[in-house]
Amino acid sequence: MALRWGIASAGKISHDFAVGLSTLPASDHKLVAIAARQKDRAEEFAKTHGIPNAFGSYKELAQFADVDIVYVGALNPQHLEIASLFLEHGKHVLCEKPLCMNYKQSKQLTDLAKSKNLFLMEAIWSRFFPAYQYTRQQIKNGALGEIKEVEVAFGFDLSGVDRLTKKDLGGGVVLDLGVYTIQASQWGFQEAPEKVIAKGELNEEGVDKYVEAELHYSGGRVGKLTFGAKEELANRAIFKGTKGQITIHNFWSPTKITDVDGQEKEWPLPKAKLETKYKNSEGLSYEAEATRKTILSGKTENEFVTHNESLIIAKIQDEIRRQIGVVFPEDQ
């Protein structure tokens, strides 16, 4: 049975999600509607991707009967409102990360999804790449021994990108790049950290542009995270165990790892007809297919990005922001 998708917001990441969906069998996934705040943007998006229905408001999409699930690709401060709208109208939701602006909002959204018995997932797409699934298997198999440290660096020069630098757009690297580094650490340790230590630099708007954080777990294990929008960093995650380590290269959308034996393993991406705006976005197809399988199995949460996992990540983000002094209106 085909899952019928709608997309909310006609920006770059929504374009890439549509491209990712296009690599999957039409018998399994159908993109049937797009909604944006401006009708002409929705219509242009629909034309590019061959989508039969275009709406100039999210409410029209919420009321449209022929959609099973909506992918929310809007800006961070809009996630709670838009995702809630679709849940209230009986639609499953795949919401771009961060799930919401903070823990309080995220809990509100997960509680709503539970009360409606609908699927909701934060779109931490990295975890559905074969490289992540393989790494998880190697950790479970004991190939690395006990994981003692996860070291993650993620950064680019993003100083000209409004959604990262402006407070009213929910900017800052904690909610954008930071979520990737946190989830990588969590992937290695599979528990909530006992302590968070963070320091960072803020821009003139009071938004974080560079952060160094340590997540301390039981037994003296640690996640060491560096992320920023000032310059390009190593952009890799290293899982270090007592028997060896695995490095995931381009760890947010990886096609390649260096395995425990020092050999490289590679997984080619699916091919798409259209170009993506961001690197390796064809891999958004992995989370889309995982979403379909979860919904068809009658579950409302996916085992690799549960509600609880998203809430742990949100708590860590809140604590990092608290320590470096970043406050959003949504925190009041």
Solvent accessible surface area in square Angstrom, and as a share of the most:
residue,aa,sasa,rsa
1,M,160,0.71
2,A,22,0.17
3,L,3,0.01
4,R,84,0.31
5,W,0,0.00
6,G,0,0.00
7,I,0,0.00
8,A,0,0.00
9,S,18,0.12
10,A,12,0.09
11,G,25,0.24
12,K,120,0.51
13,I,41,0.21
14,S,0,0.00
15,H,22,0.10
16,D,0,0.00
17,F,1,0.00
18,A,3,0.02
19,V,1,0.00
20,G,0,0.00
21,L,10,0.05
22,S,80,0.52
23,T,33,0.19
24,L,34,0.17
25,P,72,0.46
26,A,71,0.55
27,S,78,0.50
28,D,30,0.16
29,H,10,0.05
30,K,94,0.40
31,L,32,0.16
32,V,20,0.11
33,A,0,0.00
34,I,0,0.00
35,A,0,0.00
36,A,3,0.03
37,R,127,0.46
38,Q,98,0.43
39,K,100,0.42
40,D,96,0.50
41,R,117,0.43
42,A,0,0.00
43,E,85,0.38
44,E,122,0.55
45,F,14,0.06
46,A,10,0.08
47,K,175,0.74
48,T,69,0.40
49,H,35,0.16
50,G,64,0.62
51,I,12,0.06
52,P,100,0.63
53,N,43,0.22
54,A,21,0.16
55,F,32,0.13
56,G,19,0.18
57,S,38,0.24
58,Y,18,0.07
59,K,112,0.48
60,E,79,0.35
61,L,0,0.00
62,A,2,0.01
63,Q,109,0.48
64,F,43,0.18
65,A,82,0.64
66,D,70,0.36
67,V,6,0.03
68,D,33,0.17
69,I,0,0.00
70,V,0,0.00
71,Y,0,0.00
72,V,0,0.00
73,G,8,0.08
74,A,10,0.08
75,L,62,0.31
76,N,21,0.11
77,P,36,0.23
78,Q,49,0.22
79,H,2,0.01
80,L,26,0.13
81,E,115,0.52
82,I,3,0.02
83,A,0,0.00
84,S,22,0.14
85,L,45,0.22
86,F,0,0.00
87,L,0,0.00
88,E,96,0.43
89,H,70,0.31
90,G,48,0.46
91,K,13,0.06
92,H,37,0.17
93,V,0,0.00
94,L,0,0.00
95,C,0,0.00
96,E,14,0.06
97,K,23,0.10
98,P,1,0.01
99,L,6,0.03
100,C,3,0.02
101,M,1,0.00
102,N,9,0.04
103,Y,59,0.22
104,K,112,0.47
105,Q,22,0.10
106,S,1,0.01
107,K,77,0.33
108,Q,106,0.47
109,L,0,0.00
110,T,2,0.01
111,D,66,0.34
112,L,34,0.17
113,A,0,0.00
114,K,119,0.51
115,S,88,0.56
116,K,83,0.35
117,N,115,0.59
118,L,19,0.09
119,F,0,0.00
120,L,1,0.01
121,M,1,0.01
122,E,4,0.02
123,A,0,0.00
124,I,2,0.01
125,W,12,0.04
126,S,0,0.00
127,R,4,0.01
128,F,16,0.07
129,F,1,0.00
130,P,37,0.23
131,A,0,0.00
132,Y,0,0.00
133,Q,54,0.24
134,Y,59,0.22
135,T,0,0.00
136,R,32,0.12
137,Q,89,0.39
138,Q,29,0.13
139,I,31,0.16
140,K,146,0.62
141,N,102,0.52
142,G,26,0.25
143,A,34,0.26
144,L,0,0.00
145,G,19,0.19
146,E,85,0.38
147,I,7,0.04
148,K,86,0.37
149,E,33,0.15
150,V,0,0.00
151,E,60,0.27
152,V,1,0.01
153,A,19,0.15
154,F,4,0.02
155,G,0,0.00
156,F,57,0.24
157,D,93,0.48
158,L,36,0.18
159,S,79,0.51
160,G,74,0.71
161,V,50,0.28
162,D,79,0.41
163,R,82,0.30
164,L,4,0.02
165,T,33,0.19
166,K,79,0.34
167,K,58,0.24
168,D,112,0.58
169,L,51,0.25
170,G,0,0.00
171,G,1,0.01
172,G,1,0.01
173,V,1,0.00
174,V,1,0.00
175,L,2,0.01
176,D,16,0.08
177,L,8,0.04
178,G,0,0.00
179,V,1,0.01
180,Y,19,0.07
181,T,0,0.00
182,I,0,0.00
183,Q,0,0.00
184,A,0,0.00
185,S,0,0.00
186,Q,1,0.00
187,W,0,0.00
188,G,6,0.06
189,F,9,0.04
190,Q,105,0.47
191,E,55,0.25
192,A,50,0.39
193,P,22,0.14
194,E,128,0.57
195,K,114,0.48
196,V,19,0.11
197,I,82,0.42
198,A,14,0.11
199,K,135,0.57
200,G,34,0.33
201,E,72,0.32
202,L,63,0.31
203,N,23,0.12
204,E,169,0.76
205,E,72,0.32
206,G,21,0.20
207,V,1,0.00
208,D,2,0.01
209,K,72,0.30
210,Y,40,0.15
211,V,0,0.00
212,E,63,0.28
213,A,4,0.03
214,E,58,0.26
215,L,0,0.00
216,H,49,0.22
217,Y,4,0.01
218,S,41,0.27
219,G,70,0.67
220,G,73,0.70
221,R,30,0.11
222,V,18,0.10
223,G,0,0.00
224,K,82,0.35
225,L,3,0.01
226,T,36,0.21
227,F,0,0.00
228,G,1,0.01
229,A,7,0.06
230,K,83,0.35
231,E,98,0.44
232,E,123,0.55
233,L,39,0.20
234,A,58,0.45
235,N,8,0.04
236,R,97,0.35
237,A,0,0.00
238,I,14,0.07
239,F,0,0.00
240,K,55,0.23
241,G,18,0.17
242,T,86,0.50
243,K,147,0.62
244,G,22,0.21
245,Q,82,0.37
246,I,0,0.00
247,T,14,0.08
248,I,0,0.00
249,H,50,0.23
250,N,54,0.28
251,F,0,0.00
252,W,23,0.08
253,S,0,0.00
254,P,1,0.01
255,T,29,0.17
256,K,65,0.28
257,I,0,0.00
258,T,36,0.21
259,D,13,0.06
260,V,48,0.28
261,D,103,0.53
262,G,49,0.47
263,Q,117,0.52
264,E,105,0.47
265,K,77,0.33
266,E,117,0.52
267,W,53,0.19
268,P,114,0.72
269,L,35,0.17
270,P,40,0.25
271,K,180,0.76
272,A,33,0.26
273,K,205,0.87
274,L,73,0.36
275,E,151,0.68
276,T,31,0.18
277,K,114,0.48
278,Y,80,0.31
279,K,100,0.43
280,N,28,0.14
281,S,0,0.00
282,E,32,0.14
283,G,0,0.00
284,L,2,0.01
285,S,2,0.01
286,Y,51,0.19
287,E,0,0.00
288,A,0,0.00
289,E,36,0.16
290,A,19,0.15
291,T,0,0.00
292,R,29,0.11
293,K,125,0.53
294,T,11,0.06
295,I,25,0.13
296,L,78,0.39
297,S,70,0.45
298,G,66,0.64
299,K,127,0.54
300,T,37,0.22
301,E,49,0.22
302,N,12,0.06
303,E,134,0.60
304,F,44,0.18
305,V,1,0.01
306,T,43,0.25
307,H,8,0.03
308,N,96,0.49
309,E,27,0.12
310,S,4,0.02
311,L,22,0.11
312,I,29,0.15
313,I,1,0.00
314,A,7,0.05
315,K,114,0.49
316,I,6,0.03
317,Q,6,0.03
318,D,40,0.21
319,E,49,0.22
320,I,0,0.00
321,R,6,0.02
322,R,165,0.60
323,Q,64,0.29
324,I,21,0.11
325,G,45,0.43
326,V,2,0.01
327,V,74,0.43
328,F,1,0.01
329,P,91,0.57
330,E,44,0.20
331,D,49,0.26
332,Q,158,0.70
